[in-house]
Amino acid sequence: MLSLLFSLALAADSVSRTPQMPPDSVRTDTLREVVVRPDSVLPVVKAIDEALRRNPVPRTITLADVLEKLSPGLNDKITHPFAFKQRQRERRRKRLVKALEEFDQYKTFNDLLREAYERQLLEDSLQMLKR
C-alpha cells in the first residue's frame, strides 16, 4: 500500500513539472508533409541497370549444361540415381504413345467399307453416263 501511495506522489510531481504553454498559443504540427512514391528508384540502381543492359554478364556454363549437351539425360541419372521407376514409366509411356499413333493410322473395317461403297457408286455413275 505504501508503494502505491509513493508512486502516486511521484506521478503527481512529474505532472506538475511539465512546461506550461501560454493560454493564447495553439499547438500545431511543425513537421513538413512528405509524399512517398512507390515507383521511385535510386539513381545508383538506375546506373547499375543501365550498365548491365549495355554490357550484359555472360552466362557461365555449368557442369549440368555440359552433360546435357554431351549426353541428354545423363545429368538426371547422376543427380537422381534412384529414379528408376520414373524413367521406366517414361519409357513405357513413350512406347504406348508410339503404339497408339500407329494404331490410329490403320483404317477400320467401316472406313474400308465406306471407301469401297463410294468407289462403287462412282463407277456406277460413270457407267450410267457412258450409256
C-alpha positions in Angstrom: 0.0 0.0 0.0 2.8 2.3 0.9 4.4 1.7 -2.6 1.2 2.7 -4.3 1.0 6.0 -2.4 4.6 6.6 -3.1 4.2 6.0 -6.9 1.1 8.3 -7.0 3.1 11.1 -5.3 5.9 10.7 -7.9 3.4 10.8 -10.8 1.7 14.0 -9.4 5.1 15.6 -9.0 6.2 14.7 -12.6 2.9 16.1 -14.0 3.4 19.4 -12.2 6.9 19.8 -13.7 5.8 19.7 -17.3 6.3 23.1 -19.0 3.1 25.0 -19.3 2.2 26.7 -22.6 0.8 30.2 -22.6 -3.0 30.1 -22.8 -3.1 32.1 -26.1 -0.8 29.7 -28.0 -2.1 27.0 -30.4 -0.5 23.6 -30.7 0.3 23.0 -34.3 2.3 20.4 -36.1 5.6 21.8 -37.3 6.7 18.8 -39.4 6.7 19.2 -43.2 4.5 16.8 -45.2 6.4 14.3 -47.2 4.9 12.4 -50.2 6.3 8.9 -50.7 6.1 7.5 -54.2 6.3 3.7 -54.6 7.9 3.7 -58.1 10.9 5.8 -57.2 14.2 4.1 -57.9 17.5 5.3 -56.6 19.9 6.8 -59.2 22.5 4.2 -58.2 20.2 1.4 -59.0 19.3 3.0 -62.4 23.0 3.4 -63.2 23.7 -0.3 -62.4 20.7 -1.4 -64.5 21.9 0.6 -67.5 25.4 -0.7 -67.2 24.2 -4.3 -67.1 22.0 -3.5 -70.1 24.9 -2.1 -72.1 27.4 -4.9 -71.1 25.4 -8.0 -70.0 27.2 -10.5 -67.9 27.8 -13.6 -70.0 26.1 -16.7 -68.6 28.6 -19.2 -67.1 28.4 -22.7 -68.4 27.7 -25.2 -65.7 28.5 -28.9 -65.5 24.8 -29.7 -66.0 24.9 -27.8 -69.3 28.0 -29.7 -70.5 26.5 -33.0 -69.5 23.2 -32.2 -71.2 25.0 -31.3 -74.4 27.2 -34.4 -74.4 24.6 -36.9 -73.3 21.0 -35.8 -72.8 19.5 -37.3 -69.6 22.9 -38.1 -68.1 22.7 -35.3 -65.6 19.3 -36.6 -64.4 20.8 -40.1 -63.9 23.8 -38.7 -62.0 21.8 -36.3 -59.7 18.8 -38.7 -59.2 20.3 -42.2 -59.4 17.3 -43.9 -57.7 14.7 -42.5 -60.0 14.4 -45.9 -61.9 10.6 -46.1 -61.6 10.1 -42.7 -63.1 12.4 -43.4 -66.0 10.7 -46.8 -66.5 7.3 -45.1 -66.5 8.6 -42.5 -69.1 9.9 -45.3 -71.4 6.7 -47.3 -71.1 4.5 -44.2 -71.8 6.7 -43.4 -74.8 6.2 -47.0 -76.2 2.4 -46.8 -75.6 2.1 -43.4 -77.3 4.0 -44.7 -80.3 1.8 -47.8 -80.5 -1.4 -45.7 -80.3 -0.2 -43.4 -83.0 0.5 -46.5 -85.3 -2.9 -47.9 -84.4 -4.6 -44.7 -85.3 -3.1 -44.8 -88.8 -4.8 -48.1 -89.6 -8.2 -47.9 -91.3 -11.1 -49.6 -89.6 -13.5 -52.1 -91.3 -16.1 -49.4 -91.5 -13.7 -46.9 -93.2 -12.7 -49.6 -95.8 -16.4 -50.5 -96.4 -17.3 -46.8 -96.9 -14.5 -46.3 -99.3 -15.5 -49.4 -101.3 -19.1 -48.2 -101.3 -18.1 -44.7 -102.6 -15.9 -46.2 -105.2 -18.7 -48.5 -106.4 -21.1 -45.5 -106.6 -18.6 -43.6 -108.6 -18.1 -46.5 -111.1 -21.8 -47.0 -111.4 -22.4 -43.3 -112.1 -19.6 -43.3 -114.7 -21.1 -46.3 -116.4 -24.6 -44.7 -116.4 -23.1 -41.6 -118.1 -21.4 -43.7 -120.8 -24.6 -45.3 -121.9 
